[in-house]
Amino acid sequence: MNDTTASSRWPVRRIAEAIACLAQVGGLAPRQVELGEAPAGLADADALNFARWVEGAADWLGVEAEPVVTTYPEIDGFLAAAGPALLQLPGEPRSFLLLVRATRQGLVLLGPDHEQRTVPRAHVRALLCAEVEAPMLPRLDSMLDEAGVTRRGRARAELLAQWLRAATIEGFWLLRLPPGADLRAQARRFRLPRRAAGVLAGYAAVVALGVLSWIAVGRGALTGTVDHGWLIAWVVLLATAAALRALVTAASGRLAIDVGALLKQRLLAGALALDSQQVRLRGAGQFLGWVLESDAIESLALSGGLAGVFALIELVAAFAVLAASGHAWPLVPALVVCLAAVAWLGRAYLGGRRRWTGLRLDMTHDLVEQIVGHRTRIAQQAPEARSDREDQALHGYLDAGARLDRAMIVLTGLLPGGWLLLGLLVLGPAFVADTSPAAALVVAVGGVLLAHRALRSLVGGLTQLLGARVASESIAPMFHATAGQERVSPVLRGELDPDGEPAPLLDVDRLSHHYPGRREPALDHCNLQIHRGERVLLEGRSGGGKSTLLSLLAGLREPQHGLVLLDALDRRTLGLAGWRQRVVAVPQFHDNHVMTGTLAFNLLMGRRWPPTADDLAEAQEVCEALALGELLGRMPAGLLQVVGETGWQLSHGEQSRLFIARALLQGADLTLLDESFAALDPETLRIALACVLERAPTLLVVAHP
């Protein structure tokens, strides 16, 4: 390690300061909160717990630390594209490099003295790959000695790339703004306002060059003497405008792609952040409608926004041309009246678009729900009455669509065409009476035509923007779902309370929950304490609140009254993700699902993906301990066999044990099982229970008496 790289190493005790400094230097504007030094146990924490602490510390600062695993051949590409990034160096004790950005000269690192230094990329790469390369070097050197290779640099690199092409390197975190961050901050991060201003300035220049080019050729055409110099100027202006228009088109396309990616990222994060209970209350048809509307937002907003702003630039040019023509009265007031009419009709179009979109989404929702319940409808509804509801909905939808089409015709056809006709009628007397210079009349006609083109672009962009606004109103719950997400406090699992004494693992104090529409509460002032290592059996009658309690303990529901603490910390401190990392629940069978994918994915989806060899080995071991070894033996691909609706069919009992294995593989502090053994025969139950008791550190089982 050279002196520059060595002076850039951060010790693990300063990791919190390192994350805050890197976020600040990287332009992520972290929250001004004090994290202090890392906890004493962090240096010796296992990789998973350490990663959770790093991600929690970043979240507490208002940024996101995305863990990255790269393969050996891809490490160069990763270093070239990463930044700001936290790079953990292999070996003990733990230490880090803070990568700010990559340049042509090398990698810019932020040192513990808060100074930035440029280090050759090869030096950093050698540090990160040393642990992976070390086992291969003796064999490699022996092979090169036998072959008599003297210049070994390139040969070593090529052979290592072949031998280690499947090797992975971990311990990297990319710092970035979270998907739920303020859109203005994310736009500034990607320099979107500056790029948008550049696109608009470029288009304004295109319009100005177009006007100047026709001035250049028009002077000669109107006087009857075409000067060669003015022709050259005309050609130069046209060529410049064409080249600039191509650049503007390319820049606006790249801008649209980046804005679209930002919107998609926000919508995807919102979909994942939706409250689980709200998801349960909504139908599949409503979510299908949201998907369709989210696609409309991207296409309509981007194209309509650019078209509308470009039209405004053309309108400014049209006003300037009309004012310079000597016929500003009454053309300019007439154009203002047309713009006012566009605004008034646009408001009416917005109301019609809302009604039409609402009916369409309702029809989509009803159609999907009726497909799901088609058999029930056939059995319970008379044939002549099955289509009554659909007919009424379709009639209303067609009526709303007809009104919307009429408003669209007026906006896109009559208004621009009416302005063109009005402008020519205003100029008609001057043409007939020959009372105005020909040059002034030609300039006025040019202004009218330019305003006509601008109006057509304006109403087209306006209708698209209004459609995007209606679509955004429809999916607002998904778009804003990330806004209220809790921040995760960087807490190590198993830390002590302020008094230094181990707190109860779970402490429930006066917990109450009341379902809407029910008179009696499901839970009323419930108190419970569970210490580490305990096995608790909770029995009770059906409807007594057992499943409600488990959902509250697992973080699937928000407590209405009372307090739930985990290691003396509440959910707001740990964050929902941190809570669910420590408490894992296996709900009742009807609330659990086998995803269409491999068995390994279904087992490890709560842990990490893609899995390591150790993950797959542990999954195999847990399955065999739950008496699923025979099932794996029957599967041609073993853990890689596709299961789910279109794959391998699992029995009720096999699915129940899959759900238990999925929970055990997450390695949580507290495991909650809700009627998980109900589908098992006595012998299988005995085997599965022994596995759970052995592998779950602390256990709460719900069962009927």
Order of alpha helices (4+ residues) and beta strands (2+ residues): alpha-beta-alpha-alpha-beta-alpha-beta-beta-beta-beta-alpha-alpha-alpha-beta-alpha-alpha-alpha-alpha-alpha-alpha-alpha-alpha-alpha-alpha-alpha-beta-beta-beta-alpha-beta-alpha-beta-beta-alpha-alpha-alpha-beta-alpha-beta-alpha-beta
